[in-house]
Amino acid sequence: MLGIAKGANMALMFVLELSVLASAGYWGFTVSPHWAIKLLAGLGAPALFVAAWALFGAGGGANAVFPLTGLARAALEIVWFGGGALALYAAGSAFPAAVLAVAFVVNAVLRIVWKQV
């Protein structure tokens, strides 16, 4: 039973990662009434998030170009998932931003307790 819960927690981590990218894109497409700025921000913001994650966090650090561990990894995750929540908030979606933030905190605590980090 615990194995299923651990697997579900890792699946949640993946869904949260995708949610951050969707949040950044959503923010970008709501940032301006001008279509060129919407397009640039809507595609550029997720691209920047992807680049940061690929460089420092991919695969729990195992697939990253510059893998981070310990406090540096924790800081990366806080900035990454906090950035997604802030993007939603800035786009006018306060409740989904709070849900994303709370889901990340629960997921992070469980990963620490179950030694999935």
C-alpha positions, -999 to 999 in steps of 0.1 A, spaced: 0 0 0 28 24 8 44 16 -25 13 28 -43 12 60 -23 49 66 -31 43 60 -68 13 84 -67 34 110 -50 60 108 -78 32 110 -104 19 141 -86 54 156 -89 53 151 -127 18 166 -129 30 196 -108 60 201 -132 36 202 -161 13 225 -142 42 250 -138 48 251 -175 11 255 -182 9 283 -156 38 301 -172 22 299 -206 -12 309 -193 4 340 -177 22 349 -209 -10 348 -229 -28 370 -205 0 396 -199 -8 420 -227 -36 429 -251 -11 429 -280 -9 396 -298 29 398 -305 36 402 -268 12 375 -259 29 351 -283 64 360 -271 55 358 -234 32 328 -238 58 307 -255 89 323 -240 80 320 -203 75 282 -205 107 279 -226 127 297 -198 112 274 -172 121 243 -193 156 255 -198 161 261 -161 147 227 -152 168 209 -178 199 226 -166 195 221 -129 165 198 -120 156 172 -146 151 137 -134 156 147 -98 190 160 -108 200 127 -125 194 140 -160 203 176 -153 233 193 -170 243 208 -136 226 186 -110 217 202 -77 214 185 -43 206 195 -8 197 231 -1 205 242 -37 179 216 -49 154 228 -24 159 264 -35 155 254 -71 122 237 -64 109 266 -43 117 290 -71 104 267 -98 71 258 -82 67 292 -65 72 308 -99 44 287 -114 21 297 -85 31 334 -89 24 332 -126 -11 320 -120 -16 346 -94 -3 373 -117 -28 361 -144 -56 366 -119 -61 330 -108 -55 332 -71 -73 300 -61 -55 278 -86 -22 295 -76 -29 285 -39 -38 249 -50 -5 246 -69 15 260 -39 -2 237 -14 1 206 -36 38 213 -40 43 217 -3 25 184 5 44 167 -23 77 180 -11 71 170 25 61 135 15 91 132 -7 113 141 22 96 118 46 96 89 22 132 97 11 122 102 -25 145 132 -30 
